[in-house]
Amino acid sequence: MSEIGLVLGGGGITGAAYHFGALLALRMATGWEPNEASVIVGTSSGAFVGAMVRGGALGIGSMIGEGESREAVARWLQERMYPRARPGGVGRWLTKGILPALRRPNINIVLGSPGMYRTDGLEGWVEERLGDLSRGWPERPTVIVAYDLERRARTAFGTDAAPDVPLKRAVAASSAVPVVYEPVEIDGRWYVDGGVASGTNADLVLGSPRPLDLVIVIAPLAATDPRRGHRFYEDMFDRMGRSALASEIERIETQWPAADVLILRPDERVLQVARPNPMSTGAAVPSFLATLRTMRDDLAEPTTWRILRRHLDTDRANA
């Protein structure tokens, strides 16, 4: 089988639901097991899903627990995603966010800001599902991307250039959305959501020891379809996501001209149920179900299916 890279981008709770739906649909349609990917790069919600994939926990229970209704699932997610914090770290915010942004005004003024919630619940969720693996690191190449507030640069946990850290802690750091969550401290340094650098960080697959034949990118926040009645920030996130991803794909295609790149992103039907708040626990189940419905069309698109047949053992699904 081909050497395959799997890139899982950020997108909040609805983004994680999109990942689960897309990967389960891909597995059902082709017989390919996502954990067979030669390398996985996960950012923010994609970091959580990447950990589930590597831990053999890519299943509906990992996303919704034992909930039997949308309301029960939303409550279950609320407990894990939103444990209250005692906001602190004003000095950290001043030095890591406000002062640098005053010298060079940009959206990064929010970096290091006190958050309303802690990431403890997310760490516990990863440990609950993965056990010992959550306290170690997957054997297969796995990259979890966070953003270092002091260096003002991304950190790729799971690579030689980054500090050793338990998988659950790396996932928490990668998912610490500024303002929403308190930054995560690792070895005396503070980290926030890896999406600050890029919603996908797809170019990190170039660290693979061998050229990849196929790179599958799942990008919840790089949609090309319009979000009807969108709020300004929704369109902004999509534009930023598309721009960063295009640059990353260009680097991949320059270094590996023979590689195929397949991008899966939500269409208008998914966007309509996922918007306007990607962090909404109540939108998780509708987003997941809409993804399953739309993936039937997306994967059957002739160009997409030709790429999948070329690189995946699709006969397993049809046996």
TORDREN-833058 format. One record per residue (C-alpha): residue in one letter; z, y, x. Coordinates in pm, whole numbers, plus 32768, in hexadecimal, padded with zeros to 4 digits. Layout:
<sites>
<site><res>A</res><z>Z</z><y>Y</y><x>X</x></site>
...
</sites>
This chain:
<sites>
<site><res>M</res><z>8000</z><y>8000</y><x>8000</x></site>
<site><res>S</res><z>7FCA</z><y>8166</y><x>806B</x></site>
<site><res>E</res><z>80D2</z><y>823B</y><x>8116</x></site>
<site><res>I</res><z>8155</z><y>831D</y><x>8001</x></site>
<site><res>G</res><z>822A</z><y>8455</y><x>8005</x></site>
<site><res>L</res><z>82EA</z><y>84C6</y><x>7ED1</x></site>
<site><res>V</res><z>8349</z><y>8635</y><x>7EA7</x></site>
<site><res>L</res><z>843D</z><y>868A</y><x>7D90</x></site>
<site><res>G</res><z>845A</z><y>87FE</y><x>7D4E</x></site>
<site><res>G</res><z>8569</z><y>88D0</y><x>7CAE</x></site>
<site><res>G</res><z>857F</z><y>8926</y><x>7B40</x></site>
<site><res>G</res><z>86E4</z><y>8910</y><x>7AC2</x></site>
<site><res>I</res><z>8753</z><y>8817</y><x>79B9</x></site>
<site><res>T</res><z>8606</z><y>881C</y><x>7902</x></site>
<site><res>G</res><z>855A</z><y>87ED</y><x>7A52</x></site>
<site><res>A</res><z>8629</z><y>86B4</y><x>7A93</x></site>
<site><res>A</res><z>85C7</z><y>8636</y><x>793A</x></site>
<site><res>Y</res><z>845A</z><y>8672</y><x>7993</x></site>
<site><res>H</res><z>8487</z><y>85B1</y><x>7ADA</x></site>
<site><res>F</res><z>8522</z><y>8488</y><x>7A29</x></site>
<site><res>G</res><z>8411</z><y>8484</y><x>7921</x></site>
<site><res>A</res><z>82F6</z><y>84A9</y><x>7A1D</x></site>
<site><res>L</res><z>837A</z><y>839F</y><x>7B0B</x></site>
<site><res>L</res><z>83C8</z><y>82A3</y><x>79FA</x></site>
<site><res>A</res><z>826E</z><y>82DA</y><x>7965</x></site>
<site><res>L</res><z>81D0</z><y>82B4</y><x>7ABC</x></site>
<site><res>R</res><z>828D</z><y>8171</y><x>7AF4</x></site>
<site><res>M</res><z>822A</z><y>80E5</y><x>79A0</x></site>
<site><res>A</res><z>80BC</z><y>8147</y><x>79C8</x></site>
<site><res>T</res><z>8087</z><y>80C9</y><x>7B2A</x></site>
<site><res>G</res><z>819C</z><y>7FD4</y><x>7B7E</x></site>
<site><res>W</res><z>81F0</z><y>80A7</y><x>7CAE</x></site>
<site><res>E</res><z>8362</z><y>80CA</y><x>7CFB</x></site>
<site><res>P</res><z>83B0</z><y>8231</y><x>7D6D</x></site>
<site><res>N</res><z>84B6</z><y>81B0</y><x>7E61</x></site>
<site><res>E</res><z>8394</z><y>8119</y><x>7F25</x></site>
<site><res>A</res><z>832E</z><y>827A</y><x>7F8F</x></site>
<site><res>S</res><z>831D</z><y>829B</y><x>8108</x></site>
<site><res>V</res><z>83D1</z><y>83E9</y><x>80F1</x></site>
<site><res>I</res><z>8479</z><y>84AA</y><x>7FD9</x></site>
<site><res>V</res><z>84B2</z><y>8623</y><x>7FE1</x></site>
<site><res>G</res><z>859F</z><y>86A5</y><x>7ED5</x></site>
<site><res>T</res><z>85FA</z><y>880B</y><x>7E81</x></site>
<site><res>S</res><z>8705</z><y>8874</y><x>7D85</x></site>
<site><res>S</res><z>86DE</z><y>8798</y><x>7C4F</x></site>
<site><res>G</res><z>85E1</z><y>86D3</y><x>7D1A</x></site>
<site><res>A</res><z>86F4</z><y>868C</y><x>7E17</x></site>
<site><res>F</res><z>87C4</z><y>85E5</y><x>7D09</x></site>
<site><res>V</res><z>869E</z><y>851B</y><x>7C89</x></site>
<site><res>G</res><z>8638</z><y>84BD</y><x>7DED</x></site>
<site><res>A</res><z>8796</z><y>8436</y><x>7E27</x></site>
<site><res>M</res><z>877F</z><y>8369</y><x>7CE6</x></site>
<site><res>V</res><z>862F</z><y>82DD</y><x>7D55</x></site>
<site><res>R</res><z>86B0</z><y>8278</y><x>7EAC</x></site>
<site><res>G</res><z>87E5</z><y>81E1</y><x>7E0E</x></site>
<site><res>G</res><z>871E</z><y>8107</y><x>7D20</x></site>
<site><res>A</res><z>87A8</z><y>81CC</y><x>7BFA</x></site>
<site><res>L</res><z>8664</z><y>8253</y><x>7B68</x></site>
<site><res>G</res><z>86B8</z><y>8208</y><x>7A00</x></site>
<site><res>I</res><z>8702</z><y>82C1</y><x>78C1</x></site>
<site><res>G</res><z>8879</z><y>8280</y><x>78E8</x></site>
<site><res>S</res><z>8882</z><y>834A</y><x>7A29</x></site>
<site><res>M</res><z>880D</z><y>847A</y><x>7968</x></site>
<site><res>I</res><z>88C0</z><y>8461</y><x>781A</x></site>
<site><res>G</res><z>89E1</z><y>8371</y><x>7851</x></site>
<site><res>E</res><z>8A48</z><y>82AC</y><x>771E</x></site>
<site><res>G</res><z>89FE</z><y>83BF</y><x>7623</x></site>
<site><res>E</res><z>8964</z><y>8349</y><x>74DA</x></site>
<site><res>S</res><z>88FD</z><y>84A0</y><x>7455</x></site>
<site><res>R</res><z>8879</z><y>85E5</y><x>74E2</x></site>
<site><res>E</res><z>89C7</z><y>8688</y><x>74A1</x></site>
<site><res>A</res><z>8A85</z><y>8575</y><x>7558</x></site>
<site><res>V</res><z>8996</z><y>8587</y><x>767E</x></site>
<site><res>A</res><z>89BB</z><y>8702</y><x>768E</x></site>
<site><res>R</res><z>8B38</z><y>86E1</y><x>7694</x></site>
<site><res>W</res><z>8B25</z><y>85D4</y><x>77A1</x></site>
<site><res>L</res><z>8A43</z><y>86AD</y><x>7878</x></site>
<site><res>Q</res><z>8B1D</z><y>87DF</y><x>783B</x></site>
<site><res>E</res><z>8C4C</z><y>872C</y><x>78CC</x></site>
<site><res>R</res><z>8B92</z><y>86CC</y><x>7A08</x></site>
<site><res>M</res><z>8AC6</z><y>8803</y><x>7A40</x></site>
<site><res>Y</res><z>8BB5</z><y>8918</y><x>79E3</x></site>
<site><res>P</res><z>8D1B</z><y>88EF</y><x>7A5F</x></site>
<site><res>R</res><z>8DAD</z><y>8A4E</y><x>7A63</x></site>
<site><res>A</res><z>8DE6</z><y>8AFD</y><x>7BAD</x></site>
<site><res>R</res><z>8EDA</z><y>8C0D</y><x>7C0B</x></site>
<site><res>P</res><z>8DDD</z><y>8D08</y><x>7C8D</x></site>
<site><res>G</res><z>8E28</z><y>8D75</y><x>7DEE</x></site>
<site><res>G</res><z>8D78</z><y>8DC1</y><x>7F30</x></site>
<site><res>V</res><z>8D31</z><y>8F32</y><x>7EFA</x></site>
<site><res>G</res><z>8D3C</z><y>8F66</y><x>8072</x></site>
<site><res>R</res><z>8C42</z><y>8E4D</y><x>80A2</x></site>
<site><res>W</res><z>8B5E</z><y>8EED</y><x>7FA0</x></site>
<site><res>L</res><z>8B7A</z><y>903D</y><x>804D</x></site>
<site><res>T</res><z>8B19</z><y>8FB5</y><x>81A4</x></site>
<site><res>K</res><z>8A1F</z><y>8EA9</y><x>813C</x></site>
<site><res>G</res><z>8976</z><y>8F4E</y><x>8015</x></site>
<site><res>I</res><z>89B7</z><y>90BE</y><x>7FD5</x></site>
<site><res>L</res><z>89A7</z><y>9154</y><x>8133</x></site>
<site><res>P</res><z>886C</z><y>9095</y><x>81A0</x></site>
<site><res>A</res><z>87C3</z><y>90F0</y><x>8056</x></site>
<site><res>L</res><z>881A</z><y>9260</y><x>8082</x></site>
<site><res>R</res><z>876B</z><y>925C</y><x>81D1</x></site>
<site><res>R</res><z>8642</z><y>91A9</y><x>813B</x></site>
<site><res>P</res><z>864D</z><y>91BD</y><x>7FBE</x></site>
<site><res>N</res><z>85E9</z><y>907E</y><x>7F0A</x></site>
<site><res>I</res><z>8664</z><y>8F7F</y><x>7E12</x></site>
<site><res>N</res><z>873F</z><y>8EDF</y><x>7F1C</x></site>
<site><res>I</res><z>8851</z><y>8FD8</y><x>7ECA</x></site>
<site><res>V</res><z>88E7</z><y>8EC2</y><x>7DF0</x></site>
<site><res>L</res><z>8910</z><y>8DD5</y><x>7F17</x></site>
<site><res>G</res><z>8A77</z><y>8D74</y><x>7F58</x></site>
<site><res>S</res><z>8AED</z><y>8E0F</y><x>7E13</x></site>
<site><res>P</res><z>8C19</z><y>8D7D</y><x>7D5C</x></site>
<site><res>G</res><z>8BB1</z><y>8C76</y><x>7C5F</x></site>
<site><res>M</res><z>8C3D</z><y>8C1D</y><x>7B0C</x></site>
<site><res>Y</res><z>8C34</z><y>8AA6</y><x>7B4E</x></site>
<site><res>R</res><z>8C7A</z><y>89A9</y><x>7C60</x></site>
<site><res>T</res><z>8B97</z><y>8891</y><x>7CD9</x></site>
<site><res>D</res><z>8CB6</z><y>8793</y><x>7CDB</x></site>
<site><res>G</res><z>8C3C</z><y>86F7</y><x>7B99</x></site>
<site><res>L</res><z>8AE2</z><y>86BE</y><x>7C2A</x></site>
<site><res>E</res><z>8B78</z><y>861A</y><x>7D5F</x></site>
<site><res>G</res><z>8C46</z><y>8539</y><x>7C81</x></site>
<site><res>W</res><z>8B13</z><y>84E3</y><x>7BB3</x></site>
<site><res>V</res><z>8A55</z><y>8476</y><x>7CEC</x></site>
<site><res>E</res><z>8B7E</z><y>83A9</y><x>7D63</x></site>
<site><res>E</res><z>8BA8</z><y>830A</y><x>7C0D</x></site>
<site><res>R</res><z>8A40</z><y>8292</y><x>7C0C</x></site>
<site><res>L</res><z>8A0C</z><y>823E</y><x>7D7C</x></site>
<site><res>G</res><z>8B5F</z><y>81CF</y><x>7DFD</x></site>
<site><res>D</res><z>8B6B</z><y>819E</y><x>7F77</x></site>
<site><res>L</res><z>8A0F</z><y>8231</y><x>7FA9</x></site>
<site><res>S</res><z>8A8C</z><y>8382</y><x>7F28</x></site>
<site><res>R</res><z>8B79</z><y>8390</y><x>8052</x></site>
<site><res>G</res><z>8A6A</z><y>8333</y><x>814B</x></site>
<site><res>W</res><z>88F2</z><y>8362</y><x>8160</x></site>
<site><res>P</res><z>87C4</z><y>8292</y><x>80F0</x></site>
<site><res>E</res><z>8721</z><y>81B6</y><x>81F6</x></site>
<site><res>R</res><z>85C4</z><y>8226</y><x>8191</x></site>
<site><res>P</res><z>8560</z><y>8387</y><x>81F7</x></site>
<site><res>T</res><z>85FA</z><y>8478</y><x>80FD</x></site>
<site><res>V</res><z>8608</z><y>85F2</y><x>811D</x></site>
<site><res>I</res><z>86EC</z><y>86CB</y><x>8048</x></site>
<site><res>V</res><z>86A9</z><y>8841</y><x>8065</x></site>
<site><res>A</res><z>87B3</z><y>8951</y><x>8050</x></site>
<site><res>Y</res><z>87BB</z><y>8ABC</y><x>80C2</x></site>
<site><res>D</res><z>88A0</z><y>8B2E</y><x>81DD</x></site>
<site><res>L</res><z>8932</z><y>8C83</y><x>8184</x></site>
<site><res>E</res><z>8981</z><y>8CE5</y><x>82EB</x></site>
<site><res>R</res><z>8832</z><y>8C83</y><x>8380</x></site>
<site><res>R</res><z>877B</z><y>8CEF</y><x>8243</x></site>
<site><res>A</res><z>869D</z><y>8BC0</y><x>8267</x></site>
<site><res>R</res><z>8675</z><y>8A6C</y><x>81CA</x></site>
<site><res>T</res><z>8732</z><y>893F</y><x>824E</x></site>
<site><res>A</res><z>8694</z><y>87E9</y><x>822D</x></site>
<site><res>F</res><z>87B7</z><y>86F5</y><x>8215</x></site>
<site><res>G</res><z>874F</z><y>859B</y><x>8282</x></site>
<site><res>T</res><z>8692</z><y>861C</y><x>83B3</x></site>
<site><res>D</res><z>8703</z><y>8632</y><x>851D</x></site>
<site><res>A</res><z>8712</z><y>87AD</y><x>8507</x></site>
<site><res>A</res><z>881D</z><y>87AC</y><x>83F7</x></site>
<site><res>P</res><z>898E</z><y>874B</y><x>8402</x></site>
<site><res>D</res><z>89F4</z><y>85F2</y><x>8389</x></site>
<site><res>V</res><z>8A78</z><y>8608</y><x>8228</x></site>
<site><res>P</res><z>8ABE</z><y>8514</y><x>810C</x></site>
<site><res>L</res><z>899E</z><y>84F6</y><x>8017</x></site>
<site><res>K</res><z>8A71</z><y>8574</y><x>7EF3</x></site>
<site><res>R</res><z>8AD0</z><y>86AE</y><x>7FB5</x></site>
<site><res>A</res><z>8968</z><y>86F6</y><x>8017</x></site>
<site><res>V</res><z>88FF</z><y>86D4</y><x>7EA9</x></site>
<site><res>A</res><z>8A12</z><y>87C6</y><x>7E41</x></site>
<site><res>A</res><z>89A9</z><y>88C6</y><x>7F47</x></site>
<site><res>S</res><z>883A</z><y>88A6</y><x>7EE8</x></site>
<site><res>S</res><z>8893</z><y>88E0</y><x>7D79</x></site>
<site><res>A</res><z>8980</z><y>8A09</y><x>7D9F</x></site>
<site><res>V</res><z>88B5</z><y>8B07</y><x>7CDA</x></site>
<site><res>P</res><z>8924</z><y>8C67</y><x>7D44</x></site>
<site><res>V</res><z>8A02</z><y>8D1C</y><x>7C46</x></site>
<site><res>V</res><z>8A22</z><y>8BDD</y><x>7B77</x></site>
<site><res>Y</res><z>8AD4</z><y>8B0A</y><x>7C7F</x></site>
<site><res>E</res><z>8BBD</z><y>8B54</y><x>7D9F</x></site>
<site><res>P</res><z>8B11</z><y>8B1F</y><x>7EF1</x></site>
<site><res>V</res><z>8B63</z><y>89D4</y><x>7F9B</x></site>
<site><res>E</res><z>8C14</z><y>89D1</y><x>80EC</x></site>
<site><res>I</res><z>8BA8</z><y>88D0</y><x>81ED</x></site>
<site><res>D</res><z>8C33</z><y>88D5</y><x>8350</x></site>
<site><res>G</res><z>8C9C</z><y>8A41</y><x>832E</x></site>
<site><res>R</res><z>8B4C</z><y>8AB9</y><x>82AB</x></site>
<site><res>W</res><z>8AEF</z><y>8B1A</y><x>8148</x></site>
<site><res>Y</res><z>89C4</z><y>8A90</y><x>808F</x></site>
<site><res>V</res><z>8919</z><y>8AD7</y><x>7F44</x></site>
<site><res>D</res><z>87F5</z><y>8A4C</y><x>7E7E</x></site>
<site><res>G</res><z>86D0</z><y>89DE</y><x>7F55</x></site>
<site><res>G</res><z>85EB</z><y>8A82</y><x>7E57</x></site>
<site><res>V</res><z>8640</z><y>8BD1</y><x>7EF5</x></site>
<site><res>A</res><z>8550</z><y>8B71</y><x>800E</x></site>
<site><res>S</res><z>8452</z><y>8ABF</y><x>7F31</x></site>
<site><res>G</res><z>8453</z><y>8A06</y><x>7DE9</x></site>
<site><res>T</res><z>83AD</z><y>88DA</y><x>7E8C</x></site>
<site><res>N</res><z>83BE</z><y>88E6</y><x>800D</x></site>
<site><res>A</res><z>829B</z><y>87F0</y><x>8009</x></site>
<site><res>D</res><z>8239</z><y>883A</y><x>8171</x></site>
<site><res>L</res><z>836D</z><y>877E</y><x>81E9</x></site>
<site><res>V</res><z>82B0</z><y>8637</y><x>81B0</x></site>
<site><res>L</res><z>81F9</z><y>8694</y><x>82F1</x></site>
<site><res>G</res><z>832F</z><y>861A</y><x>83A9</x></site>
<site><res>S</res><z>82CB</z><y>84B7</y><x>834E</x></site>
<site><res>P</res><z>82A0</z><y>83E3</y><x>8488</x></site>
<site><res>R</res><z>8153</z><y>836C</y><x>83FD</x></site>
<site><res>P</res><z>8046</z><y>842C</y><x>8340</x></site>
<site><res>L</res><z>8060</z><y>83F5</y><x>81CA</x></site>
<site><res>D</res><z>7F3E</z><y>8382</y><x>80F5</x></site>
<site><res>L</res><z>7FBE</z><y>841A</y><x>7FB1</x></site>
<site><res>V</res><z>80B7</z><y>852F</y><x>7F68</x></site>
<site><res>I</res><z>8135</z><y>853A</y><x>7E02</x></site>
<site><res>V</res><z>81D0</z><y>8689</y><x>7DAA</x></site>
<site><res>I</res><z>8297</z><y>86B2</y><x>7C68</x></site>
<site><res>A</res><z>82C4</z><y>8827</y><x>7C33</x></site>
<site><res>P</res><z>837F</z><y>8892</y><x>7AF6</x></site>
<site><res>L</res><z>837D</z><y>8A02</y><x>7B5B</x></site>
<site><res>A</res><z>8213</z><y>8A26</y><x>7BC4</x></site>
<site><res>A</res><z>816D</z><y>8A0A</y><x>7A71</x></site>
<site><res>T</res><z>800C</z><y>8A87</y><x>7A3A</x></site>
<site><res>D</res><z>8017</z><y>8A77</y><x>78BD</x></site>
<site><res>P</res><z>809F</z><y>8BAD</y><x>780E</x></site>
<site><res>R</res><z>81FF</z><y>8BB7</y><x>7782</x></site>
<site><res>R</res><z>81CE</z><y>8C47</y><x>7628</x></site>
<site><res>G</res><z>82B4</z><y>8D6D</y><x>75E8</x></site>
<site><res>H</res><z>833C</z><y>8D4D</y><x>7748</x></site>
<site><res>R</res><z>8446</z><y>8E2B</y><x>77DB</x></site>
<site><res>F</res><z>83EE</z><y>8EE7</y><x>7918</x></site>
<site><res>Y</res><z>84B0</z><y>8E01</y><x>79FF</x></site>
<site><res>E</res><z>8401</z><y>8CC7</y><x>7981</x></site>
<site><res>D</res><z>82AD</z><y>8D4A</y><x>79E5</x></site>
<site><res>M</res><z>833F</z><y>8DCA</y><x>7B2D</x></site>
<site><res>F</res><z>83CB</z><y>8C74</y><x>7B89</x></site>
<site><res>D</res><z>827E</z><y>8BCD</y><x>7B3C</x></site>
<site><res>R</res><z>81BA</z><y>8CCA</y><x>7C0A</x></site>
<site><res>M</res><z>82A7</z><y>8CA9</y><x>7D31</x></site>
<site><res>G</res><z>82A2</z><y>8B2F</y><x>7D13</x></site>
<site><res>R</res><z>8127</z><y>8B1B</y><x>7D09</x></site>
<site><res>S</res><z>8103</z><y>8C06</y><x>7E31</x></site>
<site><res>A</res><z>81FA</z><y>8B4A</y><x>7F0F</x></site>
<site><res>L</res><z>8169</z><y>89F8</y><x>7EAE</x></site>
<site><res>A</res><z>8004</z><y>8A68</y><x>7EF5</x></site>
<site><res>S</res><z>8068</z><y>8AD1</y><x>8056</x></site>
<site><res>E</res><z>811B</z><y>8988</y><x>8090</x></site>
<site><res>I</res><z>7FF6</z><y>88BA</y><x>8013</x></site>
<site><res>E</res><z>7F0D</z><y>897E</y><x>80F4</x></site>
<site><res>R</res><z>7FE3</z><y>8920</y><x>8222</x></site>
<site><res>I</res><z>7FE7</z><y>87B3</y><x>81BA</x></site>
<site><res>E</res><z>7E6F</z><y>87A6</y><x>818A</x></site>
<site><res>T</res><z>7E33</z><y>8854</y><x>82D7</x></site>
<site><res>Q</res><z>7F07</z><y>8759</y><x>8396</x></site>
<site><res>W</res><z>7EA6</z><y>8627</y><x>82CA</x></site>
<site><res>P</res><z>7D43</z><y>8669</y><x>824B</x></site>
<site><res>A</res><z>7D19</z><y>8502</y><x>81D6</x></site>
<site><res>A</res><z>7E4F</z><y>8509</y><x>80F9</x></site>
<site><res>D</res><z>7E3C</z><y>8527</y><x>7F7F</x></site>
<site><res>V</res><z>7F2D</z><y>8616</y><x>7ED4</x></site>
<site><res>L</res><z>7F89</z><y>85E2</y><x>7D67</x></site>
<site><res>I</res><z>804F</z><y>86F3</y><x>7CB6</x></site>
<site><res>L</res><z>80FD</z><y>86AC</y><x>7B6D</x></site>
<site><res>R</res><z>8183</z><y>87DA</y><x>7AB1</x></site>
<site><res>P</res><z>81F2</z><y>8814</y><x>794A</x></site>
<site><res>D</res><z>80EC</z><y>887C</y><x>784F</x></site>
<site><res>E</res><z>8119</z><y>8964</y><x>7728</x></site>
<site><res>R</res><z>81AF</z><y>8853</y><x>764E</x></site>
<site><res>V</res><z>82CB</z><y>8815</y><x>7745</x></site>
<site><res>L</res><z>82FA</z><y>8984</y><x>7793</x></site>
<site><res>Q</res><z>832A</z><y>89D7</y><x>7626</x></site>
<site><res>V</res><z>845B</z><y>88F6</y><x>7602</x></site>
<site><res>A</res><z>84E4</z><y>893C</y><x>775E</x></site>
<site><res>R</res><z>84E1</z><y>8AB8</y><x>774C</x></site>
<site><res>P</res><z>857E</z><y>8BB4</y><x>7767</x></site>
<site><res>N</res><z>86AB</z><y>8B2F</y><x>7829</x></site>
<site><res>P</res><z>866C</z><y>8A18</y><x>7926</x></site>
<site><res>M</res><z>87E5</z><y>89E7</y><x>7947</x></site>
<site><res>S</res><z>8813</z><y>8991</y><x>77D5</x></site>
<site><res>T</res><z>88BB</z><y>8841</y><x>779D</x></site>
<site><res>G</res><z>883C</z><y>883D</y><x>7637</x></site>
<site><res>A</res><z>86D1</z><y>8845</y><x>76AB</x></site>
<site><res>A</res><z>86EE</z><y>8710</y><x>778A</x></site>
<site><res>V</res><z>8695</z><y>8605</y><x>768A</x></site>
<site><res>P</res><z>8578</z><y>86CB</y><x>75E5</x></site>
<site><res>S</res><z>84E6</z><y>8715</y><x>773E</x></site>
<site><res>F</res><z>84FA</z><y>85A7</y><x>77A2</x></site>
<site><res>L</res><z>8454</z><y>852E</y><x>7663</x></site>
<site><res>A</res><z>8343</z><y>8636</y><x>7676</x></site>
<site><res>T</res><z>82FF</z><y>85CF</y><x>77DF</x></site>
<site><res>L</res><z>82D2</z><y>8462</y><x>777F</x></site>
<site><res>R</res><z>81D9</z><y>84C6</y><x>7671</x></site>
<site><res>T</res><z>810E</z><y>85AC</y><x>7752</x></site>
<site><res>M</res><z>810B</z><y>84C2</y><x>787F</x></site>
<site><res>R</res><z>802F</z><y>83D0</y><x>77BD</x></site>
<site><res>D</res><z>7F1E</z><y>84D7</y><x>77C0</x></site>
<site><res>D</res><z>7F67</z><y>855C</y><x>791C</x></site>
<site><res>L</res><z>7F5B</z><y>840C</y><x>79CB</x></site>
<site><res>A</res><z>7E26</z><y>839D</y><x>790B</x></site>
<site><res>E</res><z>7D60</z><y>84CE</y><x>797D</x></site>
<site><res>P</res><z>7C39</z><y>8434</y><x>7A3D</x></site>
<site><res>T</res><z>7C72</z><y>84DF</y><x>7B8C</x></site>
<site><res>T</res><z>7DE7</z><y>8499</y><x>7B83</x></site>
<site><res>W</res><z>7DB8</z><y>832B</y><x>7B27</x></site>
<site><res>R</res><z>7CB5</z><y>82F8</y><x>7C39</x></site>
<site><res>I</res><z>7DAE</z><y>837C</y><x>7D39</x></site>
<site><res>L</res><z>7EC1</z><y>829B</y><x>7CB3</x></site>
<site><res>R</res><z>7DDF</z><y>8169</y><x>7CB4</x></site>
<site><res>R</res><z>7D74</z><y>81B6</y><x>7E17</x></site>
<site><res>H</res><z>7ED5</z><y>81BE</y><x>7EA0</x></site>
<site><res>L</res><z>7FB9</z><y>80FC</y><x>7DB5</x></site>
<site><res>D</res><z>7FB4</z><y>7F8E</y><x>7D5B</x></site>
<site><res>T</res><z>7F61</z><y>7FD4</y><x>7BEF</x></site>
<site><res>D</res><z>7F15</z><y>7E66</y><x>7BB0</x></site>
<site><res>R</res><z>808D</z><y>7E24</y><x>7BA7</x></site>
<site><res>A</res><z>80AD</z><y>7EF3</y><x>7A6C</x></site>
<site><res>N</res><z>7F8B</z><y>7E43</y><x>79C4</x></site>
<site><res>A</res><z>7FE3</z><y>7CDF</y><x>7A2A</x></site>
</sites>
